[in-house]
Amino acid sequence: MKKLFTLFVFSLLSMLYAVAQDSSTFQFVDKSGNAVADGTSLTVSELTEDEIMGNFITTGLSVKNTSGANASVRITYQIETLDNGRFQICFPSSCITKTTTGSFETNKGDMAAGEVRDLQCEWFPEAYGNCKVTLAMEVLNALGTKVANGPAVQVTFAYHNPDAKQGWWGYVDNDSEKSGLGVTKPDTYHCAIFIPGNHAVAGGKTIQAIRFGLLSSNATDAKVWIASQLPGSMSDCIQVVDVPQSELGNSNIDVALTSPYAIPAEGVYVGYTFTITQVTYQEDAYPVLITGTDAPNTLILRTDNDVSDWTDFNGNNFGRLFLQVLLEGDFPDNLVTPLDFGSVYALVGERVDAEVIVTNDGITPISSIDYTITTDGAASSEQHVDVDSPIDFSSKGKVVIPISAETTQSIKDKMLTITKVNGHANEAADKTASFTMYSLDEIISRNALVEQFTGTGCGWCPRGHVGMAKMREAFGDRFVGVALHQYSGQSSDAMNIANNKYAKLSFGGAPSARINRGEVVDPYYGLSYDILQDMEAALAIPAMADVEVSGSFDETNTKVDAKAHLRPLFDGTYKLEFVLIADGLKGTGTGWNQTNYYSSAYASQTGITKNALPDDLKYLYDLGATFNPTFNDVAIASSYVSGSNKVPSQSLVSGETTEVSYTLNLPTYAKLKNALQMDQIYVIAILIGSDGSVANVAKVKVTDYEPTDVSGVHTNTAAEATRYTLDGRQVSAPQRGLNIIRLSDGTVRKVMVK
């Protein structure tokens, strides 16, 4: 009997041991019975008032035995922060109270299958503040020995002054489109902003939490921190808070500080740190989320390997770090600042809606504004508009404001002043925005000039080729591309065009581009994420002149006789430039092979994998360290000779058409000359206004030489190839209004259909 009893006990212990080894034996559940995932971070703030026990905040958590058999569990808990008061947990039956931080554990609790038992885990605050505790389960066998770790949760008890105001603030808002920045290889990143102690909004406030974003699936060991100086290590920080691994992969990660931190007079650095273990996807190569435009103190970075020193990247056109802080304090209200909104275009006497971006530095969301518009020193009467979607504190939003054009064609600088916010006087220090009103007799459709700095020796330039091809496909004839092969010399790039044979443009690094001679952008990503968005914005701006161009080879096929017809909307002195470009260029040997850093051959140096590339760049990974493409949009000649434009300046009169002719020489460099496809050469006319902006641009295929016959009569036998409306839509039949017709010989005609 004794032996049998011993065997029975042994079998029972073995069963309990087997059950207990399964860490899913238990789980945390909320007050509704819903499972709380392992690694979850919770913040609880609802205060229960109790005259006998004292006021407390509870987690509402219970423990559930999900194993289907009797099992044992113990709760370990680490009190990380206890600003005041006492922490209490009552599990399995007796209550334990603590008044200091540290690591502790409860007694063993035996629970039946399916049983749910309240933790009675509570903080009894005596003043405003926080209590932060990590609760973890230990699964036990019948002897009380731990056999497995169960789930864990982190709970922040927050007791704040209900009259105190809180709001998320940062140098960026949470709604703007974000892009990525990175070193494209495994590394540990340290990212920060600096908040001055006298900042108009943040100065004097208390930081409660930090918000950032991290989309990479290969990120680990993330922490948020605050520091008086840029830290060399986490030990240099005032506070460091670990970010649960389960939170990573999100564009918004909110992490409460261990205790609130008052911004001192000398200011504070706020940041986050993480490690990329491997680069598999684009989010791993460019994991730092950025948005907006450059400003000091808004993007301060270093990495353990590639960027060894802390660097403020203001001035590099990267934008600002996506990082916000939850501020608490006494906030002002009714402070709205509008941003200058450039140019507004409308037909004479008509009204147009302008989208004005405003920043709300007042704690109350914006629901309406009142404003005036000042023209020639005289302010209009006050007008009122409601906001479609309320604009929260420290956020940017759009307000649609109707603006009337002048009664005659003109260009006038104007000023918008926001006088009231939600019916109250606007207390912002800067409440005005400037804009220019173009009142036009007609709206002329614009083409977009895209000049790209590139070269065969530039390993990143293949993405520029892809970007140019994307624009050509998306916008057709309205895209006028000019690829300037000026990165590499003629000995290594057969398509090199000397700097003194084209307009002098400043690009910086390659690849880069300018749209209508505006600011430098990436020819693939544009200003932020997609060059097509920049093109759409450029094409939406009406042109200041109607430009038509034609060109034909001379009888020797060594020159192109170009002719432009120019009809401006405004009188002025204009510059006209002619350019020849070629498509279908291809050759063999030196000068025709494109260096390709996106190739797998460079992966060990760049850290970029194929999956890390956007879909339309993935094919570059398989092409090799160099490859032999067909080049399009290549600039082969222009009206610039020895650094000077040889087309004289033109004094043009509003509404009148002026014809300008110029002869361009085709290249004589043998490698390039022999690669030219004579049916793929185009002439471009670029009209530049007195302010340096591109008034409009036109492009057409160069036609064959046609001698003048005896009678002087010439019949154009070219057929209609495509037809477009003024807004760029291709149509199959004539449409009422102005139609743009491209003929089979590449020439363009404009026809008014009544």
VOGU-3710 file (C-alpha; in Angstrom, 3 decimals, decimal comma):
1> mkklftlfvf> 0,000/0,000/0,000  2,756/2,396/0,883  4,493/1,787/-2,425  1,315/2,333/-4,404  0,612/5,558/-2,515  4,097/6,799/-3,281  3,661/6,041/-6,945  0,339/7,874/-6,969  1,876/10,955/-5,409  4,774/10,833/-7,862
11> sllsmlyava> 2,371/10,613/-10,792  0,349/13,546/-9,516  3,453/15,716/-9,081  4,599/14,795/-12,572  1,248/15,880/-13,966  1,359/19,189/-12,083  4,940/19,753/-13,216  3,980/19,135/-16,834  1,048/21,547/-16,606  3,120/24,160/-14,830
21> qdsstfqfvd> 5,817/24,128/-17,484  3,341/25,696/-19,898  3,657/29,481/-19,498  0,154/29,900/-20,980  -1,349/28,252/-17,885  -2,319/31,717/-16,630  -3,157/35,085/-18,115  -4,058/38,555/-16,948  -7,631/39,627/-17,709  -9,298/43,036/-17,372
31> ksgnavadgt> -12,484/43,817/-15,471  -14,549/42,761/-18,508  -12,824/39,392/-18,664  -10,790/40,215/-21,766  -7,249/38,791/-21,975  -4,396/41,306/-21,539  -1,451/40,387/-23,762  1,984/39,672/-22,386  4,148/42,835/-22,448  1,197/45,250/-22,434
41> sltvselted> 1,701/48,701/-20,891  -1,330/50,175/-19,124  -2,044/53,588/-17,657  -4,848/53,866/-15,095  -5,986/57,141/-13,590  -9,570/56,787/-12,309  -9,639/57,680/-8,611  -12,009/55,774/-6,304  -12,942/57,762/-3,184  -13,258/55,674/-0,014
51> eimgnfittg> -13,601/57,313/3,418  -12,533/54,149/5,265  -9,683/52,735/3,147  -8,627/56,033/1,614  -8,754/57,142/-2,012  -7,150/54,705/-4,470  -6,574/53,876/-8,135  -6,932/50,212/-9,120  -5,627/48,225/-12,084  -8,886/46,294/-12,474
61> lsvkntsgan> -6,758/43,237/-13,317  -7,400/39,645/-12,339  -5,541/36,365/-12,834  -7,198/33,539/-14,762  -6,217/29,869/-14,792  -6,633/28,802/-18,417  -4,937/25,390/-18,184  -7,986/23,199/-17,691  -6,516/21,802/-14,458  -5,625/22,973/-10,955
71> asvrityqie> -2,402/24,995/-10,987  -0,322/27,326/-8,827  0,969/30,824/-9,470  2,831/33,628/-7,735  2,978/37,346/-8,627  6,328/39,112/-8,620  6,203/42,874/-8,804  8,775/45,578/-9,249  7,814/49,039/-8,003  9,816/51,316/-10,310
81> tldngrfqic> 8,265/54,631/-9,278  6,340/55,595/-6,154  6,061/59,370/-5,946  4,035/59,219/-2,735  1,473/57,132/-0,853  1,448/53,341/-0,729  1,116/50,434/-3,135  -0,977/47,386/-2,208  -1,621/43,965/-3,721  -3,952/41,339/-2,237
91> fpsscitktt> -3,083/37,988/-3,779  -3,842/35,172/-3,364  -5,689/36,205/-0,179  -3,506/38,337/2,115  -2,703/41,994/1,366  0,866/43,301/1,111  1,539/47,048/1,360  4,755/48,790/0,237  5,879/52,405/0,583  9,229/52,149/-1,212
101> tgsfetnkgd> 10,444/51,051/-4,620  11,974/47,606/-5,071  11,290/44,023/-6,138  8,808/41,869/-4,214  6,602/38,795/-4,546  3,310/37,410/-3,228  2,610/34,028/-1,670  1,713/30,985/-3,768  -1,853/30,879/-4,992  -3,539/27,568/-5,891
111> maagevrdlq> -6,256/28,112/-8,470  -8,844/25,726/-9,871  -9,289/25,252/-13,604  -11,006/28,310/-15,126  -10,889/30,257/-11,844  -10,536/34,058/-12,012  -9,127/35,824/-8,965  -8,927/39,610/-8,448  -5,418/40,946/-7,853  -6,729/43,904/-5,855
121> cewfpeaygn> -3,654/45,767/-7,062  -3,997/49,441/-6,038  -2,137/52,681/-5,400  -3,242/54,946/-2,555  -1,846/58,379/-3,502  -1,386/61,160/-0,983  -0,570/63,820/-3,601  -0,432/64,243/-7,354  2,119/62,019/-9,077  2,733/58,559/-10,527
131> ckvtlamevl> 3,289/55,009/-9,396  4,779/52,600/-11,937  4,792/48,832/-11,328  5,664/45,800/-13,440  3,605/42,711/-12,562  4,776/39,272/-13,670  3,519/35,723/-13,041  5,631/32,765/-12,021  4,066/29,350/-12,660  4,780/26,939/-9,796
141> nalgtkvang> 4,630/23,206/-9,229  2,895/21,592/-6,254  6,020/22,103/-4,132  6,007/25,856/-4,789  9,048/25,766/-7,083  9,010/28,017/-10,178  8,912/26,008/-13,374  8,022/28,693/-15,931  7,627/32,427/-16,362  4,117/33,601/-17,082
151> pavqvtfayh> 2,975/36,837/-18,737  3,935/40,309/-17,496  2,288/43,730/-17,702  3,476/47,215/-16,852  1,022/49,499/-15,061  1,385/53,241/-14,578  -0,941/54,731/-11,960  -1,373/58,439/-12,763  -2,956/60,902/-10,348  -2,922/64,407/-11,760
161> npdakqgwwg> -4,593/67,666/-10,874  -7,918/67,574/-12,748  -7,662/71,331/-13,241  -4,206/71,074/-14,802  -4,144/71,164/-18,596  -2,319/68,618/-20,699  -1,497/68,462/-24,375  0,843/66,727/-26,790  3,375/69,201/-28,112  6,363/68,996/-30,423
171> yvdndseksg> 8,190/70,717/-33,226  6,029/68,537/-35,506  2,369/67,645/-35,649  0,998/64,124/-35,708  -0,934/64,340/-38,978  1,719/65,324/-41,531  3,076/62,687/-43,896  6,228/61,101/-42,522  9,255/59,679/-44,306  12,276/57,713/-43,146
181> lgvtkpdtyh> 15,933/58,510/-42,514  18,716/56,032/-41,813  22,191/54,676/-42,507  20,770/51,663/-44,427  22,588/49,071/-42,308  22,389/47,549/-38,813  23,264/50,126/-36,160  22,140/51,642/-32,874  20,402/54,997/-33,318  20,166/57,846/-30,826
191> caifipgnha> 17,614/60,538/-31,783  16,847/63,768/-29,916  15,342/67,236/-29,869  16,256/70,115/-27,570  13,579/72,112/-25,732  14,810/75,515/-24,472  13,693/76,497/-20,992  12,195/79,729/-22,303  10,278/78,163/-25,187  7,049/80,082/-25,807
201> vaggktiqai> 4,852/76,998/-25,426  6,889/74,360/-23,590  8,772/76,627/-21,180  7,711/76,139/-17,562  5,737/72,963/-18,317  6,141/69,435/-16,974  6,833/66,498/-19,300  4,579/63,537/-18,534  5,265/61,215/-21,475  7,148/60,895/-24,779
211> rfgllssnat> 5,673/59,952/-28,162  7,676/58,687/-31,142  7,311/56,224/-34,019  9,306/53,147/-35,029  7,995/50,974/-37,882  10,918/48,597/-38,288  10,225/44,925/-37,612  13,917/44,422/-36,854  14,169/47,058/-34,118  14,923/46,116/-30,527
221> dakvwiasql> 16,058/47,502/-27,172  14,135/50,777/-27,575  14,248/53,346/-24,784  13,022/56,909/-24,298  15,030/59,324/-22,218  15,577/62,872/-21,041  18,982/64,431/-20,395  20,541/67,770/-19,506  23,305/67,166/-22,096  23,458/64,953/-25,161
231> pgsmsdciqv> 24,329/61,596/-23,619  27,293/59,397/-24,420  25,505/56,492/-22,736  22,217/55,879/-20,974  23,946/56,438/-17,620  24,269/60,123/-18,560  20,469/60,538/-18,708  18,171/61,945/-16,050  15,512/59,360/-16,832  15,488/56,266/-19,067
241> vdvpqselgn> 12,333/54,233/-19,700  12,362/50,915/-21,549  9,835/50,578/-24,371  8,044/47,193/-24,432  9,027/45,212/-27,528  5,317/44,675/-28,232  4,894/48,426/-28,811  7,440/48,593/-31,637  6,241/48,575/-35,217  3,811/51,476/-34,659
251> snidvaltsp> 3,812/55,036/-35,941  2,644/56,307/-32,532  4,279/54,894/-29,396  3,397/56,690/-26,154  5,655/56,040/-23,174  5,012/57,554/-19,735  8,040/58,856/-17,859  9,002/57,228/-14,576  8,043/60,520/-12,924  6,977/63,903/-14,359
261> yaipaegvyv> 9,887/66,160/-15,291  9,719/69,952/-15,066  11,589/71,634/-17,934  14,385/73,667/-16,300  15,549/77,136/-17,260  18,579/75,685/-19,069  16,354/73,457/-21,209  16,362/69,695/-21,736  17,153/67,094/-24,411  14,397/64,568/-25,090
271> gytftitqvt> 15,057/61,506/-27,198  14,869/57,827/-27,903  17,353/55,056/-28,665  16,964/51,737/-30,482  18,957/49,105/-32,349  18,353/47,759/-35,861  19,564/44,159/-35,833  19,273/43,523/-39,579  18,124/45,351/-42,699  15,412/43,364/-44,440
281> yqedaypvli> 12,847/45,982/-45,410  12,841/49,674/-46,237  11,656/50,462/-42,700  14,876/48,873/-41,395  17,100/50,852/-43,774  15,387/54,178/-42,947  13,905/53,716/-39,460  13,979/57,284/-38,108  10,639/58,978/-38,844  10,895/62,597/-39,973
291> tgtdapntli> 8,452/65,201/-41,230  8,178/68,932/-41,890  10,981/71,338/-42,780  14,372/71,921/-41,199  14,806/73,985/-38,041  17,492/74,118/-35,322  17,158/71,715/-32,347  14,599/69,533/-34,150  16,743/66,701/-35,592  19,805/65,746/-33,542
301> lrtdndvsdw> 21,227/62,303/-34,289  24,101/59,946/-33,784  24,634/56,211/-34,287  27,105/53,847/-32,683  28,849/53,113/-35,986  28,205/55,467/-38,914  27,514/58,841/-37,240  29,777/58,745/-34,207  29,213/62,352/-33,052  25,954/64,032/-32,136
311> tdfngnnfgr> 24,944/66,192/-35,109  22,170/68,751/-35,565  21,058/68,058/-39,139  19,372/71,427/-39,622  20,096/72,626/-43,166  20,290/69,172/-44,783  16,666/69,173/-46,020  15,850/66,105/-43,938  13,062/67,766/-41,946  12,346/67,321/-38,232
321> lflqvllegd> 12,351/64,309/-35,946  8,892/62,918/-35,244  8,879/63,236/-31,464  6,330/64,835/-29,163  6,021/65,274/-25,413  2,913/65,282/-23,240  3,073/68,602/-21,419  1,190/69,602/-18,295  0,861/73,109/-16,976  -0,818/76,435/-17,426
331> fpdnlvtpld> -1,326/76,891/-21,154  -2,391/80,051/-22,945  -5,410/79,989/-25,216  -6,586/81,555/-28,471  -3,190/81,661/-30,174  -3,267/80,865/-33,902  -0,436/81,547/-36,341  -1,001/81,215/-40,113  1,800/80,235/-42,483  2,603/82,215/-45,614
341> fgsvyalvge> 0,800/80,450/-48,429  2,620/81,563/-51,550  0,513/82,394/-54,571  -3,209/82,316/-55,303  -4,509/82,254/-58,891  -7,951/83,204/-60,155  -9,612/84,671/-63,206  -10,256/88,389/-63,014  -13,313/89,181/-60,899  -13,759/85,604/-59,651
351> rvdaevivtn> -13,300/84,074/-56,203  -11,174/81,078/-55,278  -10,769/79,026/-52,107  -7,276/79,089/-50,617  -6,082/76,456/-48,159  -4,226/78,198/-45,348  -2,121/76,161/-42,920  -2,422/77,395/-39,345  -0,742/76,313/-36,099  -2,800/76,165/-32,916
361> dgitpissid> -0,702/77,119/-29,866  -3,804/77,531/-27,711  -5,092/74,673/-25,575  -8,641/74,832/-27,014  -9,168/73,230/-30,459  -9,862/75,705/-33,266  -13,440/75,581/-34,529  -13,615/78,979/-36,279  -11,549/82,036/-37,147  -12,170/85,627/-38,175
371> ytittdgaas> -9,788/87,399/-40,522  -9,051/90,431/-42,672  -7,137/90,749/-45,969  -4,916/93,771/-46,531  -4,377/95,056/-50,090  -2,291/98,142/-50,908  -2,243/99,024/-47,204  -6,028/98,873/-46,714  -7,613/96,092/-44,642  -10,898/94,512/-45,655
381> seqhvdvdsp> -13,848/94,129/-43,328  -13,619/91,226/-40,885  -14,784/87,894/-42,307  -15,725/84,654/-40,501  -15,172/80,988/-41,474  -15,808/77,752/-39,625  -13,151/75,043/-39,608  -14,190/71,724/-41,169  -12,259/69,614/-38,645  -11,212/71,087/-35,265
391> idfsskgkvv> -7,477/71,725/-35,016  -6,051/70,524/-31,704  -3,430/72,086/-29,491  0,093/72,117/-30,987  -1,240/70,852/-34,309  -1,304/72,212/-37,815  -4,449/72,163/-39,886  -6,057/73,616/-42,990  -8,532/76,479/-42,994  -10,306/77,156/-46,307
401> ipisaettqs> -10,570/80,896/-46,907  -12,362/82,412/-49,940  -10,264/85,087/-51,670  -11,483/87,404/-54,425  -9,382/88,343/-57,435  -8,981/91,932/-58,563  -11,218/93,362/-61,264  -8,303/93,820/-63,681  -5,338/91,604/-64,490  -2,660/92,187/-61,897
411> ikdkmltitk> -0,189/90,702/-59,431  -0,550/92,016/-55,883  1,151/91,126/-52,615  -1,424/90,785/-49,835  -1,600/89,959/-46,140  -4,019/87,738/-44,230  -4,530/88,585/-40,541  -6,348/86,183/-38,193  -8,104/88,506/-35,778  -10,201/86,068/-33,733
421> vnghaneaad> -10,116/82,402/-32,690  -13,360/80,720/-31,637  -14,844/84,188/-31,253  -12,027/85,455/-28,988  -9,226/87,860/-29,846  -6,198/86,124/-31,346  -3,375/86,567/-28,825  -0,636/85,077/-31,031  2,536/87,136/-31,429  2,469/86,462/-35,185
431> ktasftmysl> -1,047/86,419/-36,571  -0,358/87,367/-40,219  0,507/85,478/-43,402  1,659/86,869/-46,727  0,507/85,724/-50,145  0,505/86,939/-53,743  -2,756/87,272/-55,662  -2,562/86,609/-59,401  -5,685/88,003/-61,076  -5,543/86,639/-64,632
441> deiisrnalv> -7,401/87,283/-67,860  -6,992/83,590/-68,763  -5,700/80,392/-67,187  -2,895/78,840/-69,265  -1,998/75,207/-68,661  1,570/74,653/-67,489  4,164/72,065/-68,402  6,817/71,162/-65,825  10,550/71,405/-66,480  12,528/68,792/-64,507
451> eqftgtgcgw> 16,299/69,240/-64,697  18,223/66,359/-63,139  21,885/66,259/-62,087  23,205/62,772/-62,886  26,060/60,756/-64,345  27,214/57,239/-65,150  29,721/57,287/-62,273  27,037/58,116/-59,696  26,045/54,883/-57,955  22,794/56,235/-56,499
461> cprghvgmak> 21,683/57,824/-59,776  19,723/54,775/-61,023  16,903/55,840/-58,691  16,918/59,190/-60,507  16,456/57,364/-63,821  13,488/55,522/-62,320  12,037/58,771/-60,994  12,265/60,455/-64,397  10,611/57,453/-66,039  7,813/57,566/-63,431
471> mreafgdrfv> 7,139/61,231/-64,204  7,163/60,643/-67,947  4,666/57,790/-67,609  2,390/59,667/-65,189  2,284/63,060/-66,901  3,088/62,418/-70,550  3,875/65,507/-72,622  3,453/67,810/-69,615  6,680/66,369/-68,194  9,694/68,026/-69,827
481> gvalhqysgq> 12,761/66,211/-68,535  16,376/67,274/-68,974  19,010/64,847/-67,678  22,237/66,778/-67,159  25,144/64,328/-67,210  27,565/66,580/-65,339  28,507/64,336/-62,392  31,204/62,472/-64,335  33,640/63,800/-66,916  33,428/62,995/-70,611
491> ssdamniann> 36,078/60,289/-70,312  33,783/58,209/-68,076  30,396/59,483/-69,286  29,791/59,666/-73,030  26,758/61,918/-72,423  28,603/64,542/-70,378  27,556/68,094/-71,165  30,066/70,728/-70,068  29,014/73,127/-67,333  29,524/76,117/-69,639
501> kyaklsfgga> 27,183/74,612/-72,247  24,114/74,822/-70,059  22,499/77,248/-67,646  24,414/77,389/-64,371  22,324/75,516/-61,808  23,324/74,560/-58,279  22,346/71,007/-57,327  24,685/69,767/-54,616  24,895/65,965/-54,608  23,678/63,545/-57,233
511> psarinrgev> 21,083/62,491/-57,999  19,132/65,683/-57,465  16,680/67,744/-59,469  14,859/71,045/-59,730  11,258/71,358/-60,893  10,723/74,610/-62,804  14,052/75,804/-61,342  12,643/75,663/-57,818  14,323/74,158/-54,766  16,521/71,084/-55,014
521> vdpyyglsyd> 14,618/67,794/-54,573  15,399/64,124/-54,915  14,390/63,011/-58,440  12,717/59,885/-57,024  11,509/60,810/-53,538  10,887/64,514/-54,175  10,720/66,791/-51,147  9,427/64,047/-48,883  8,345/60,673/-50,217  7,231/60,716/-53,859
531> ilqdmeaala> 8,340/62,985/-56,712  4,910/62,555/-58,325  3,372/64,622/-55,527  5,813/67,460/-56,232  4,970/67,265/-59,918  1,240/67,429/-59,252  1,770/70,565/-57,184  3,898/72,163/-59,904  1,432/71,377/-62,693  -1,448/72,844/-60,688
541> ipamadvevs> 0,111/76,323/-60,959  -1,083/78,228/-64,055  1,592/79,305/-66,519  2,447/82,966/-67,026  2,874/82,539/-70,777  1,808/80,379/-73,676  4,898/78,793/-75,251  5,032/76,774/-78,471  8,205/75,389/-80,024  9,193/73,704/-83,280
551> gsfdetntkv> 12,460/72,427/-84,640  13,888/70,853/-87,791  17,260/69,511/-88,863  19,259/71,420/-91,425  20,181/69,764/-94,705  23,439/68,357/-93,232  21,760/66,938/-90,095  24,364/68,712/-87,956  22,188/71,583/-86,752  18,653/72,150/-85,514
561> dakahlrplf> 16,731/75,273/-86,475  14,487/76,011/-83,500  11,589/78,423/-83,370  9,483/79,504/-80,385  6,211/81,425/-80,254  5,768/83,309/-76,982  2,583/84,942/-75,695  2,908/86,248/-72,111  0,146/87,341/-69,756  2,225/90,241/-68,441
571> dgtyklefvl> 4,575/92,762/-70,020  8,214/92,244/-69,141  11,725/91,285/-70,091  12,049/87,535/-70,443  14,913/85,122/-71,071  14,475/82,319/-73,582  16,636/79,185/-73,555  16,677/76,403/-76,129  17,774/72,867/-75,277  18,199/69,696/-77,315
581> iadglkgtgt> 17,593/66,362/-75,592  17,856/62,802/-76,855  16,034/59,583/-76,018  17,133/56,029/-76,743  20,856/56,580/-76,159  22,849/53,392/-75,753  26,412/52,364/-76,371  29,073/49,908/-75,363  32,384/50,288/-73,616  33,703/53,175/-71,546
591> gwnqtnyyss> 31,178/55,916/-70,898  28,007/53,862/-71,262  27,903/51,669/-68,167  25,935/53,020/-65,200  27,356/52,466/-61,700  24,726/50,863/-59,464  24,984/51,027/-55,652  21,590/49,315/-55,427  23,162/46,140/-56,777  23,640/43,079/-54,588
601> ayasqtgitk> 27,356/43,571/-55,271  27,303/46,564/-52,913  24,956/45,049/-50,320  27,773/44,261/-47,879  28,759/47,942/-47,915  25,330/49,590/-48,024  23,453/47,044/-45,902  20,522/47,269/-48,318  18,632/44,083/-49,121  16,271/43,651/-52,040
611> nalpddlkyl> 13,233/43,662/-49,744  14,387/46,991/-48,311  13,872/48,676/-51,694  10,617/50,154/-53,017  8,972/47,858/-55,551  9,988/49,890/-58,589  13,664/49,907/-57,512  13,911/46,202/-56,691  15,011/45,246/-60,208  18,190/47,317/-59,712
621> ydlgatfnpt> 19,342/44,824/-57,086  19,805/42,130/-59,734  21,570/44,221/-62,395  25,148/44,110/-61,128  27,646/46,723/-59,946  27,352/48,369/-63,360  24,791/47,847/-66,096  24,168/49,097/-69,596  20,801/50,890/-69,778  19,120/52,954/-72,445
631> fndvaiassy> 19,270/56,637/-71,459  16,426/59,095/-72,052  15,911/62,864/-71,654  19,665/63,442/-72,068  20,717/67,057/-72,648  23,006/67,112/-75,719  23,099/70,852/-76,547  21,653/74,209/-75,536  21,728/77,883/-76,452  24,531/78,393/-73,907
641> vsgsnkvpsq> 28,000/78,889/-75,350  31,004/79,494/-73,081  28,658/80,032/-70,140  26,462/82,630/-71,856  22,955/82,230/-73,290  23,138/83,335/-76,902  19,396/83,938/-77,284  18,847/87,664/-76,653  16,505/88,773/-73,863  12,983/89,399/-75,097
651> slvsgettev> 10,791/92,410/-74,288  7,357/90,827/-74,495  3,950/92,487/-74,454  0,919/91,035/-72,698  -1,321/89,104/-75,100  0,965/89,575/-78,110  2,774/86,645/-79,787  6,495/86,986/-80,469  8,486/84,582/-82,640  12,114/83,818/-81,750
661> sytlnlptya> 14,471/81,631/-83,813  17,806/80,084/-82,933  20,079/77,417/-84,433  21,650/74,785/-82,201  24,616/72,606/-83,094  24,378/68,863/-82,620  27,236/67,273/-80,626  30,379/66,294/-82,495  31,912/64,005/-79,844  32,068/60,693/-81,700
671> klknalqmdq> 30,806/58,404/-78,939  27,724/60,526/-78,391  27,182/61,482/-82,025  27,208/57,853/-83,141  24,641/56,892/-80,502  22,098/59,526/-81,519  18,783/58,241/-82,873  17,733/61,048/-85,218  14,043/60,266/-84,763  14,385/60,613/-80,983
681> iyviailigs> 15,784/64,124/-80,671  13,634/66,875/-79,169  13,894/70,629/-78,856  12,789/72,445/-75,697  11,996/76,125/-75,214  12,264/77,457/-71,641  10,824/80,910/-70,979  12,155/82,584/-67,819  10,396/85,566/-66,249  12,137/88,636/-64,836
691> dgsvanvakv> 11,806/87,122/-61,342  13,823/84,064/-62,419  10,867/81,679/-62,385  9,906/79,464/-65,326  6,952/81,139/-67,051  6,376/77,982/-69,103  8,232/75,333/-71,069  7,468/73,396/-74,252  8,967/70,372/-75,975  8,570/68,892/-79,451
701> kvtdyeptdv> 10,269/66,263/-81,605  12,725/67,639/-84,161  11,483/67,018/-87,707  13,416/66,177/-90,855  14,841/68,861/-93,115  12,330/70,016/-95,741  13,620/72,295/-98,494  11,381/75,134/-99,591  9,778/74,344/-102,972  9,659/76,742/-105,918
711> sgvhtntaae> 6,163/77,964/-105,268  6,915/78,533/-101,595  3,843/76,522/-100,685  4,274/73,867/-97,985  1,627/71,315/-97,128  1,795/69,657/-93,720  0,641/66,064/-94,162  1,116/65,088/-90,518  -1,942/63,488/-88,943  -3,412/64,067/-85,520
721> atrytldgrq> -1,830/61,657/-82,994  -3,275/62,692/-79,646  -5,651/65,371/-78,384  -5,776/66,904/-74,895  -8,008/69,324/-73,056  -6,493/72,340/-71,323  -6,311/70,500/-67,994  -4,154/67,732/-69,522  -6,845/65,034/-70,061  -6,402/62,970/-73,230
731> vsapqrglni> -9,638/62,814/-75,260  -10,660/60,927/-78,381  -12,862/63,627/-79,931  -12,916/67,436/-80,031  -14,079/69,055/-76,775  -15,603/72,480/-76,302  -12,911/75,028/-75,462  -9,183/75,042/-76,172  -7,861/71,682/-77,483  -4,152/70,803/-77,609
741> irlsdgtvrk> -3,323/68,561/-80,578  -0,053/66,672/-81,011  0,566/65,683/-84,639  2,357/62,578/-85,867  5,466/64,593/-86,709  5,741/65,709/-83,083  4,505/69,271/-83,604  1,805/70,768/-81,409  -1,198/72,860/-82,398  -3,837/74,595/-80,275
751> vmvk> -7,398/74,731/-81,610  -10,421/76,508/-80,146  -13,540/74,320/-80,476  -16,859/76,148/-80,194
//
